[in-house]
Amino acid sequence: MGWEVIVPDRGILIGQREKLGLTQEEVAKKAGIKLEQYQKYESHGGREFSSSSMRIVNAVLTALELDPTAFANGEYSFEPLPEDDPLYKLQGKI
């Protein structure tokens, strides 16, 4: 098995939103929250998504077609190390 990298909450949200072809406004509307609030979840210095209320977390994850239980268990938090990452070549050598 190759190395994996940790994906922060914001990376999970951005990646899934882009995969679905949705705008931030569309996700916010589907989740029933203000656009500004959703934008903070995707920003570097914004509020940490997983520290929000359970209702909001569930609404956003549902809007993004993600399973809240899988999210809580960290199943979306890791992805394979990209081949263009310099560490990729070191796999199995360290």
Order of alpha helices (4+ residues) and beta strands (2+ residues): beta-alpha-alpha-alpha-alpha-alpha-beta
